[in-house]
């Protein structure tokens, strides 16, 4: 029999011993000093169990796409305008899925938030409500649809996987409608479970398997461990509360339908009958077909570089998808975003809004709602500064003038380890 402290009822005792604040005190202090998203990542790494942090932090296989997704933004220069006569405050408001929001970015739907911090999805929903932006709930969330609907009264999108069981699908989307979710995102790049090798090395499971290495790591991370041990075990609150959240891969593999196709997507759109986007598009031809069968929006994403290794950086394919669908189709984009300047570049190159995943989850793992709010505040300030320096006082101005503001940086001889690298086919630098 596997040792399980929750089955022994340890959490029912520990919840009456308020040590969480003691263990979290140094991380709260660190959050106040965090100046960028990279700082939040380091705080999350310091607080969270290694297997939990690596689950959040990792990409597929050799993590090439993960690195490229971030690095792609560094290849884009911002050719700012001068003397634009802008008077603060800037207007960061826009629409997402036709719904008014105060920010052109939002937290992507992500699975199992309570593994990072006991507040889980409620922390992210509260932060989204505070900043007046869209909230995305995963169908593999550890907080229920009704609970989120009571917390976040603003625009919400519900994320759905390509499940085998159509009755399950109909039941879940009916709950989403009842819970005030005005849009649906169908994840189309998750027909197989990606190869996340950090998880394999860490023998990843939630809750832990209580091996010696995992217990040693738990002792090294008392804030996360006490958080986990002093709260109720979590379940797939949107799907089936009888399924424990420790069987993520097994549950997903049993329910995912690799055979799900365009006809199935049309059936789903008929069941939903509202604003919807396929989440995981990287090809212009797929984007055009999605619009033809009835999707109202396109969500450019490569699943955070966690699925198919060497899939393209989303910022690189964004312009071609915008060209393919034309100026009037809404495009949402996520992937690799860690700065407000990244958001500005995405908006300038064709996105109508930008989803962020790791940044707010690092904040969550670092400090619950306070950490998520810190992530939002950092990105908001950075985006505001970027728009001001670019000479674009509104999101509409940034999108309209974007192509003239963002230029791809040409190769330089300084990018290579020696002066002859370009002769061997590694670039077009001028000697």
C-alpha positions, 0 to 999 in steps of 0.5 A: 500500500502506497503511503498517502497522508491525505487518506490518513487525514493529516490535512484535517489536523494541519489545517488548524495549525496556521504555519503557512504564513510562517513558511511563506514569509520570505517569499512574500518579501521576495515578491515585493522586490521582484522587478520582472518575470524572471525574478518570479521564476526564481522565487517559484523555483525556490519555493516549489517542489522540484518535480512541480517546478519542472513540470511548470518550467519544462518543454518537450524533448530537448526543449529546443522549441521552448528556447526558440519561443523566447529567443524569437522575440529578441530577433525583432527590433522596435523601430519607435516613432519620436515626438508623437505627442502622447499624453498619459495615461495610455489606453490598454483596453481592447476586446477579446472574443468580442468582450471588453477588457482593460488589458490586451493580455490574459492568463491562458487556461492551464491544468492543475493550478492547485499543484503550484499553490493551494489557492490554485485557479481561484488566485488566477481568477481573482487577479484577472478580475482585479485587472479587468481582463479575460480569464481562461479555465482549463477543463483539467482545472482543480477548481470548479466552473461554478466556483470560478464563475462566482469569483470572476464576473467578467469575460471568461473562456473555457478550454476543452480538449478533444475528448472521446466521450461526446456526452462528457463534452456536452455535459462540460460545455453546458456547465461552462455556459451556466457558469458564465463562460462566453467563449470556448477554446478547443485545444487541437495540438494535444492529441498525444501527450508530449514527451516532457523528460524532466517529468520522467527524470523526476518520477513526476506525480501529484501527489508525490509517490513519497520516494526517498528523493521526493521526500528529501525534496519535500523537506527542502521546500517546507512552504510548498510541502506544508501548503500541500499537506494542510489542504484538501487533495485536489480532483479534476473539478470540471470533469469528474471529481471522483478522479484524483488529480494524481493520475494526470497522464493516465486520465488524459491518455484514456480520454483524448481522441487522436481521431478527432477531426474537422467534422468533429470540430463542426459538431462541437461548434454546433453544440456550443453555438457561440464564440470559439477558437481552435487553440494550437494553430501554427499553419495559415491553411489550418487557420483558413479552414477553421474559419470556413467551418465556423470558428470565430477566432484563431488561437495561435499556439504551440502548447507552450512548446510542451508537445511537438519538439521543434514546432515553430515559435508562434511569433514567427508564424503569426504574420503569415496567419494574419495575412491568410485570414485577413484583417477582420478575423480575431487572432489570439496568440500565446507562446514565449511571452515573458516581457511587456515588449513581447506583448507589444510585438505580438500585437504589432505583428497581427495578434488582437490579444496575447495569452501568457502561461508560465509568467502567471504560473510562476507568480502563482507558485511563488505566492498565490494570488499576490504572485499572479497579481505581481506578474500582471502588474509587471507585464502591464507596466512593461507594455505601457512603457513599450507603447509609450516609447513606440509612440502608440497611445492605444492598442488600436494604434499599435495594431494599425501601425505595427508593421512599420514599427517591428522589424526583423533583425538581420544577422550580424557577424557578432552573433557567431563564435568566429568571423568565418561562421557565416561562410559555413552557412550559419548566417548572412553577416557582413565581415 
